[in-house]
Amino acid sequence: MTTQRLFVFLLVLCGASTAWGEPDTPLTLDASYALQTDSNLFRLPASADAFKLVGRDSVAEQVGITTLGLNFASTQSLQKFEVNASLVDYRYQNFSYLSFAARNFDAAWRWSLTPRLTGSLSSTRRETLNSFADYTGFNQRNQRTDTSTQLDTMYELTGPWRLLTGVRQTEQANELALVAGGDYRSTSAHLGVRQDFGSGSTLGYTARVANGSYLSRVLPNAGLYDDTFKQFDHDLRLRWALGGGSSVDAHLTALSRSHPTYASRNYDGFASGLSLNWAITGKSVLNAAYAHELSDYATANSNYAQTDRLTLGGVWNLSPKLQIGLRTAWSQVDYLGAPSTTPVTQRRDTHNDTSLTLVWVPYQRLNLNAMWQRMSRGSSQSGLDFESSMATLSAQYRY
């Protein structure tokens, strides 16, 4: 079905939505359309020969995104059920081979056996295209599917103490092979304890162990890419409620990742974060955050990526129907570790990302959005610098 026909179909559904529109109905439908422009879809440096790489003089693109969503929410006694499923049709104007339809969903059962023993069973699925910031197969679509299923349990111990347990399985699959961020499956389990204060503040500790495997790797191999891994995390988190809707969140995580066959791929370290959510007035909120992150990034010259990020943003409600948001982020990414003892030049990237959003709700069920975003990357590795400007106009109707 073409984008135009699908959009007409959605409009017909909107016109026939009277029976669905009761405020207390557990079932609702979403219909939305977004028009997105991107000045540099393939994230190429200014010096690149675009015609040689993609067969066109320009790498600017216009994408039409049509979404049909079905949402279900129902509470039965102590149990709550939620399902959100959507079909998202992406249509690329100049590079039509990138067009695809994504089938996404979120489902959750918020269960309660007793008032003191509660938890959730949830599952998610997302289909996206791999970003051309790291994937350079310009003439082929590389679609990625991420799935996750998680069971969490909380038991109220004496007083303010909570016992937390859970298990999770995640999987990532790509249409085409990737070196860093390739196909994998992992299973993790966690056990923790948390104290909930009367003020709304919380303090908790969690221990987590994960076992995973890379689905497309064969041993042995010349690149020293292992096919399995194990990771241990010790996580300490604090949420400090300041009152009036303001809060400070902080965490410190010690992590250790090991590989049984190629120990030279092992790494460990600390991740941390600090954020302030300040409700300045009833109509404005300021967000400021710092994050220090470690993530797997196995290539010929690195084992992991270390990211330091500063973020500043705010949201202002100009009226009950009009909201404006501004966000800017700066980050530095160092690609560290090495699979061999041979000296290598470590890569360092610097990212800048600024966005401005405007949300207008002229009617209860209609949302109109506009967004402008400017992104850039500078890299110590030749050919990885880029700049890009994006603009998006969208409308969403729920019934």
Secondary structure, DSSP 4 states (H G I P E B T S, - for coil): --HHHHHHHHHHHHHT-GGG--TT-SEEEEEEEEEEEES-TT---TTS-HHHHHSSS---EEEEEEEEEEEEEEEETTEEEEEEEEEEEEEESS-GGG-EEEEEEEEEEEEEEETTEEEEEEEEEEEEEPPTTT---TTS--EEEEEEEEEEEEEE-STTEEEEEEEEEEEEEESS--STT-SEEEEEEEEEEEEE-TTS-EEEEEEEEEEEEETT--SS-TT---SEEEEEEEEEEEEEEEETTEEEEEEEEEEEEE-SS-GGG-EEEEEEEEEEEEEEETTEEEEEEEEEEEEE--SSS-SEEEEEEEEEEEEEEEETTEEEEEEEEEEEEEEE--SSSS--PPPEEEEEEEEEEEEEEEETTEEEEEEEEEEEEEESSTT--EEEEEEEEEEEEE-
